[in-house]
Amino acid sequence: MKGSPTTRLRHHTIGRGEPTMFGLGFQELLLLAIIGLIVVLPFWKIFSKAGFSGWFSLAMVVPGLNVIALFYLAFARWPVRQSRT
């Protein structure tokens, strides 16, 4: 790699030269957090209404695991429906 370590670090800094997480600035991290909430909150409600733990909704932000969680939600026996019968 060309350049000194300080030259390479400049590509991952913001404002006053503060290093950022994964090369992302504050705006990008804020946007990712907002998108995460937009995805997780509705699924939290869906899993809770189906009788599952709302914590399963965190699987929706993990690639691959989100597909498995959706299939599980679609085809598993819902505890809410079992308690009614």
RAWOZI-V665818 format. One record per residue. N is the residue number from 0. OMEGA is omega in whole degrees, -180 to 180 (999 if undefined). Layout:
n=N omega=OMEGA
n=N omega=OMEGA
//
This chain:
n=0 omega=-179
n=1 omega=176
n=2 omega=180
n=3 omega=179
n=4 omega=-180
n=5 omega=177
n=6 omega=179
n=7 omega=-179
n=8 omega=-179
n=9 omega=180
n=10 omega=-178
n=11 omega=179
n=12 omega=176
n=13 omega=171
n=14 omega=-174
n=15 omega=178
n=16 omega=179
n=17 omega=178
n=18 omega=-180
n=19 omega=180
n=20 omega=178
n=21 omega=179
n=22 omega=180
n=23 omega=177
n=24 omega=-179
n=25 omega=-178
n=26 omega=-180
n=27 omega=179
n=28 omega=177
n=29 omega=179
n=30 omega=178
n=31 omega=179
n=32 omega=179
n=33 omega=178
n=34 omega=178
n=35 omega=178
n=36 omega=179
n=37 omega=179
n=38 omega=-172
n=39 omega=-174
n=40 omega=178
n=41 omega=180
n=42 omega=175
n=43 omega=180
n=44 omega=-179
n=45 omega=180
n=46 omega=180
n=47 omega=180
n=48 omega=178
n=49 omega=179
n=50 omega=177
n=51 omega=176
n=52 omega=178
n=53 omega=-180
n=54 omega=176
n=55 omega=-178
n=56 omega=178
n=57 omega=176
n=58 omega=-178
n=59 omega=179
n=60 omega=179
n=61 omega=-179
n=62 omega=-179
n=63 omega=179
n=64 omega=179
n=65 omega=178
n=66 omega=178
n=67 omega=180
n=68 omega=178
n=69 omega=178
n=70 omega=177
n=71 omega=179
n=72 omega=-177
n=73 omega=-170
n=74 omega=179
n=75 omega=174
n=76 omega=-177
n=77 omega=179
n=78 omega=179
n=79 omega=-179
n=80 omega=-180
n=81 omega=-178
n=82 omega=180
n=83 omega=-177
n=84 omega=999
//
